[in-house]
Amino acid sequence: MNRRRAPLALAIPAAFGLAFLILPLAGLLIRAPWTTLPERLTEPGILAALRLSLLTASLATLVCLILGVPLAWVLARLEFPGRRFVRALVTVPLVLPPVVGGVALLLVFGRRGLVGEWLDQTFGLSLPFTTTGVVVAEAFVAMPFLVIAVEGALRGADVRFEEAAATLGASRWTTFRRVTLPLIAPGVAAGAVLCWARALGEFGATITFAGNFPGRTQTMPLAVYLALEQDVDAAIVLSLILLVVSVGILAALRDKWVAA
């Protein structure tokens, strides 16, 4: 490890940058209503938002696993025209403003949308402004995190094991299930955790596509937004919960990006 002293021209901006990132978090901790925190955590509104957030984030992660792992395998293992373009499309939700994502979901899955009208007329299924709509919005913005992590794991895996299984007569599905998945399991787990954390903190697409109805679509980020206008202490408590989850995610995935 390089122990040399940093020049002041780099050390001073680095210190200001660190302070810029840490001070808002410190302010959150300092202003937290610690004396009334246990009572705040048991308030019906906070508990309802917490339960709904945990449920929808978990379901969104499950959807992303079912759809995202095969998509990552296709991008990592198959050669086809336009693969780079498809990969770029997969990553669009990472840079797309979440509100724009919510509008796009409405245009596709709304009652007059490209798919939503057919779902409504055929099955009587309406996704906007429902709990299912929350899951759809969260999955849309979170899936790229899973796909990128799993594709990276697939590209780093030793394909010789898969080739050996194929020479022994294993089908592609058996090879994927018995060989590939165990090899990339850490990458899948890391991607799933990142996906879950992103889904838990989703705001823009959720409020645009699913609305902000307590007990039905009001997740913790939406509850924070509403509480800021009515009860600042409640907003701080909800923010603390999200902060604790974020720190826990970083701690769990530390070995994925910190070498020493």
Secondary structure, DSSP 8 states (H G I E B T S, - for coil): -------HHHHHHHHHHHHHHHHHHHHHHHHS-GGGHHHHHT-HHHHHHHHHHHHHHHHHHHHHHHHHHHHHHHHHH---TTHHHHHHHHHHHHHS-HHHHHHHHHHHHSTTSTTHHHHHHHH----TTSHHHHHHHHHHHHHHHHHHHHHHHHHHS-HHHHHHHHHTT--HHHHIIIIIHHHHHHHHHHHHHHHHHHHHT--HHHHHHT---TTTT--HHHHHHHHHHH-HHHHHHHHHHHHHHHHHHHHHTHHHH---
